[in-house]
Amino acid sequence: MVVQVFVAIAETWFIARLGADALAGFALVLPFLVLMHNTANGGMGGGVAAALARALGGGRLEDACALVLHALVLAVAFALAFAVLAWTIASALYRLMGGSGLALECALAFSDVVFSGAAVVWTSAFFSALLRGAGDAVTPGRYGLLMSIVYVPLAGVLTLGFGEQPGLGMVGPAVAGIVTMGGSTLLLARAVWRGKLGVVPRLDGVKLQRRLFGEILRVGVMSSFTTLVASLAALLMTGLVGRFGTDALAGYGIGLRLEYMVAPLAYGIGTGLTTMVGVASGALHWKRATRVAWSGGLLAFAAIGAVGWTAALLPETWSRLFTSDPQVIAASVSYLTRVAPFYCLFGLGFALYFAGQGAGRMTVPVAAGLVRVGVATAGGWFAVEKLGMGLDGVFAAMAVGMAVYGCVIAGSLLAAPWGHRRRP
C-alpha cells in the first residue's frame, strides 16, 4: 500500500505533463474510478474476505471452498454493471460536474478505456480478498508490488511516449492499468488454486446457494453503499469546485489525489483488521475482536495523520511536484491547509470501518458515511451560497465532514464495544 502511494504520485505526474485540461479531466473521472476500486476492494471485497474469515474461524471448510465460485460470479456481475454505466451516463455526469471543452474530452478518453477493463479489476480484487480472508496478505502484497513496478514505466511510456514515438495521452495510464491488473489476476488465481486459502477450491459440482451469496452481500452491500455515498459526496464536491473554473478543478485534483493516496495506507491496515476481527467474531471472541480493532484504528490515526500534517505544513512543496501554474497551486494549497490536518480522523474511521466488516457490524459505519456526506455537501453549499466564502469554504466543509466521520465511528465503538451484551 505504501508503494501504491508512490505509484499514484507518478501517475498524477505523467498526467500533469499533458496540461491543466488533462489534470481537470482526470479530476472528473477520479471519483468514479475510486468508487469502482474501493467497492471492489474495500466494499464487496471486504464482504468476500469477511465471509471467508468467518467460515474458517467457525470451521466451515465446505463453505470456505464454495465461496470462491460465489465470489467470481459476483465479480463478473459487478464489472459488467460498472462498464455499462460508464458507456451510457458518464459523459452526462462529467458535464454536470463542470466538465467542458478539452477537459471533458480528456475525461472521456480515459474513462472509456479504464471502465472497459473493469472485469480484471473486480476479479483481481476478489482473489486478493479471498487470500486476505484466509490470513495470507503476503501473496497479494507481493504480486501488487510486482505489478506496481511494471505499471509505472509502462504508464509513462504509453502516456508520454518514448523518443520520437508519441504517447497515447490520457489513454496511456488506462491501458497500462488494464494490462498490469490482468497479470495480477492470473497470478492470484494460480495462488488460490494451489491451496493458499487452506482449502483447494473447485468449480465443478458446487451449487450456487443464496445463503453463501448472503454471507458476502450482507457485509458487502452495506460497505459498498458507504463507498457509493462517499463517491457521491466526491462528485458533489467536485461539482462545487468546478464552478470556480478549470484551474480550481486542477488544483483540487492535485490535493484530492493525496487523500486518495493515503486511503491505501488505511486500507492496508484495515484489511488485516477484517481478517483478524472476522476470525475472532466467527469464534465468538468479541473482546479480542474489539481489542484488535482499536489497535489497528490507532495505528491508522498515527500513520495517516503524519502524512496529512506534513502536507498541511508543506502544501506548496506537494503542489509544485505536479504544476507550476500559480492559480492551480493556490487551489491545491487551499485544500491541503484545510483538509489534510483531519486525515488522522479519516484514517481512524476508515480502519474501524474495515474492522466492522469483519465483525459483520456495518450499521454505524454506514450512518457515519451518510453524516459525512451531509455535513460536507450541505456545508459546502451553505459556505458558497450564503456565506460567500468561495473555494475556501468548500474545503472547510470537507474538513468538518471528515472529522465528524472519524468521531462517529470511533465514539460508537468506545461507547458500545461489540458483544458487550453477549456471553462468549
Secondary structure, DSSP 8 states (H G I E B T S, - for coil): -HHHHHHHHHHHHHHHTT-HHHHHHHHHHHHHHHHHHHIIIIIHHHHHHHHHHHHHHTT-HHHHHHHHHHHHHHHHHHHHHHHHHHHHHHHHHHHHTT--HHHHHHHHHHHHHHHHTHHHHHHHHHHHHHHHHTT--HHHHHHHHHHHHHHHHHHHHHHHEETTEE--TTHHHHHHHHHHHHHHHHHHHHHHHTTTTSS---STT----HHHHHHHHHHHHHHHHHHHHHHHHHHHHHHHHHTT-HHHHHHHHHHHHHHHHHHHHHHHHHHHHHHHHHHHHHTT-HHHHHHHHHHHHHHHHHHHHHHHHHHHHSHHHHHTTT---HHHHHHHHHHHHHHGGGHHHHHHHHHHHHHHHHHT--HHHHHHHHHHHHHHHHHHHHHHHTS--HHHHHHHHHHHHHHHHHHHHHHHHHHS-TTTT---
